[in-house]
Amino acid sequence: MRLLSRKATCNTHGQDSSYFLGWQEYEKNPYDEIKNPTGIIQMGLAENQLSFDLLESWLANNQDAAGFKQAGQSIFRELALFQDYHGLPAFKKALVEFMSEIRGNKVTFDQNKIVLTAGATSANETLMFCLAEPGEAFLLPTPYYPGFDRDLKWRTGVEIVPIHCTSSNGFQITAPALEQAYLEAQRRNLRVKGVLVTNPSNPLGTTMTRNELNLLVDFITEKSIHLISDEIYSGTVFNSPSFVSIMEILKDRKCENTEVWNRVHIVYSLSKDLGLPGFRVGAIYSNDDMVVSAATKMSSFGLVSSQTQYLLSALLSDKKFTKNYISENQKRLKQRQRSLVKGLEKAGISCLKSNAGLFCWVNMKHLLSSNTFEAEMELWKKIVYDVKLNISPGSSCHCTEPGWFRVCFANMSQETLELAMQRLKSFVDSMANQSTHQMMKNSRKKSLTKWVLRLSFHDREPEER
Ligand SMILES: Cc1ncc(COP(=O)(O)O)c(C=O)c1O
């Protein structure tokens, strides 16, 4: 008799994906400048550690908030008691204002339409529970964030059908690709309930164009389905073109209070833009009251603790701080991304032109022994075990073309990034030397064969020739 549930024993969580395996390898042998200088450098984790000092200095200057005091008086007891799952109004207000600020105040958000969740992970799963039945499908453009297999499918039983995007147009979404994914779902007898996109994209590090966003709105209008826009990196855009939220498109198209308006939902989190994944602060924003109400009830499974809400409502309400943080953080990200791109260029490696995110989408096709995913895994293993860099292979992001890798740049010091680039360059150089050596060996073998052939030709009796 089965003692554990199917959910507990099935492997749809995706733990065995190379994305998570790389993390495990890193954990076994983590790089440390002093204690383990030959260890693995973690470049598979989309964390932002570049602006901690700004947060720390705010904490030092705001002892009341950090010490759970209000006007000098402790509010510890208030925070320690059981909170209602609607969340602190002051925090929801500060969060929606921060979301508007990130979008250049081109759109505003209503605090009554936001649901707090324990990170974007919980927000995405909760939306799946609200919008789809087990066995129904969401369409996702590839390549996509590997965690989605766990977040969207595992516990909900929802299926993901890929919208195949390719390097030929910089992995942009096209109308035929959307249509093809829809047909594929129908072929598999899956009812399509919506499309989920990440804008800016993880793993591409690019923002969606207005054209793509308009295509999506047309598509969900025509098919009468939902659209989830995961905008977790909306404040992590450091180059032009600037970020355009799906809300801005709906506003421009005068969709307010239409059916489509109610079918578009935004996911947000402070894990990336504020670099606080450990605080577990996420949100669902929806114009559909039923979704807000159901998601609020479900949020009791993944609330944000009251002391976190208290601390962050003070931090996000400090407009001088948020303004400076957003611009300084973007400046640092821009420098860091440029540094990675330059390091890669020195090793003869290019990447997709990006303007956002905490990673680059790197093209290493020329280093593959063949144009296959087996060769991609072979290269990935060499990079993890020999070069000692944990990067994420494109196959873990469901990319359809072998040879792409996601490389993160903001979860380490500049010195560590430079060391990583030195290691990569030495590896590429040694591969080039090996292949030159092999070519020379082959050509020597060829000329030797020719010489032997010629000799044997001369050795033969004239009549044998
Ligand atoms: C696109 C995307 N969505 C969701 C998440 C999960 O974020 P959180 O830490 O807020 O749960 C991530 C994390 O990397 C992500 O990249």
The ligand as an SDF file (V2000), in Angstrom:
LIG
                    3D

 16 16  0  0  0  0  0  0  0  0999 V2000
   10.3920   35.1800  -13.4300 C   0  0  0  0  0  0  0  0  0  0  0  0
   10.4200   34.7970  -11.9840 C   0  0  0  0  0  0  0  0  0  0  0  0
    9.2550   34.6150  -11.3330 N   0  0  0  0  0  0  0  0  0  0  0  0
    9.2490   34.2540  -10.0430 C   0  0  0  0  0  0  0  0  0  0  0  0
   10.4010   34.0530   -9.3320 C   0  0  0  0  0  0  0  0  0  0  0  0
   10.3190   33.6680   -7.8740 C   0  0  0  0  0  0  0  0  0  0  0  0
   10.5910   34.7910   -7.0740 O   0  0  0  0  0  0  0  0  0  0  0  0
   10.3340   34.8830   -5.5060 P   0  0  0  0  0  0  0  0  0  0  0  0
   11.6740   34.8090   -4.8480 O   0  0  0  0  0  0  0  0  0  0  0  0
    9.7070   36.2190   -5.2790 O   0  0  0  0  0  0  0  0  0  0  0  0
    9.4420   33.7730   -5.1140 O   0  0  0  0  0  0  0  0  0  0  0  0
   11.6340   34.2410   -9.9630 C   0  0  0  0  0  0  0  0  0  0  0  0
   12.8960   34.0070   -9.2490 C   0  0  0  0  0  0  0  0  0  0  0  0
   13.9550   33.8780   -9.7920 O   0  0  0  0  0  0  0  0  0  0  0  0
   11.6410   34.6230  -11.3210 C   0  0  0  0  0  0  0  0  0  0  0  0
   12.7870   34.8280  -11.9840 O   0  0  0  0  0  0  0  0  0  0  0  0
  1  2  1  0
  2  3  1  0
  2 15  2  0
  3  4  2  0
  4  5  1  0
  5  6  1  0
  5 12  2  0
  6  7  1  0
  7  8  1  0
  8  9  2  0
  8 10  1  0
  8 11  1  0
 12 13  1  0
 12 15  1  0
 13 14  2  0
 15 16  1  0
M  END
$$$$
